[in-house]
Amino acid sequence: MLIIIFVILVLFTYKRYIPVKDIPCQKNEVQDAILLDIRAFNHKRDDVDKEVLNISYAYLKRVNEVIPHENIHVIASDKLNLGLCTLIGKGIKVTSYEISDYICK
């Protein structure tokens, strides 16, 4: 029983905190991608000239038909990994991401 609990905790931790591989962090270098902002609605991004699709992370599972299945650039604050896993699990092609208060290397 202890082993089962340990495995569940490891899987939960892995899914929540280990970054998704093969998706680069790019800030202000996005071309030919739809910007998807999964931050909370009160943290709306003001410095973007393009159109941004604002869907909070809490609504990602419910609004699958609104998100186009094209190249997506995700803007997140802290729920990046869960948001990426949700989008990839729905078959949406995520090409890059950025975290609002983090400088990409």
C-alpha angles and dihedrals in degrees: 000000000000091000092054092051090048092051092050091050092049092050092048092049092046094051093046104041112019109088121243110254128234095026111109126217109238126170122196092345099095118134129173094003134112113242113231115189110200095176122114113285093249090060095061115164113248102179100068122103095194128073113275125202105222113204118152118228090246090063099044095097093050103046104052094136093057095058112080117230093234134100107315130195110200123213112196141164109204109329093069100128096047091046093050092047090050093050095045090047089056091053097254115147108235110192101175144349143203134199112222098227098033129085112226117230 
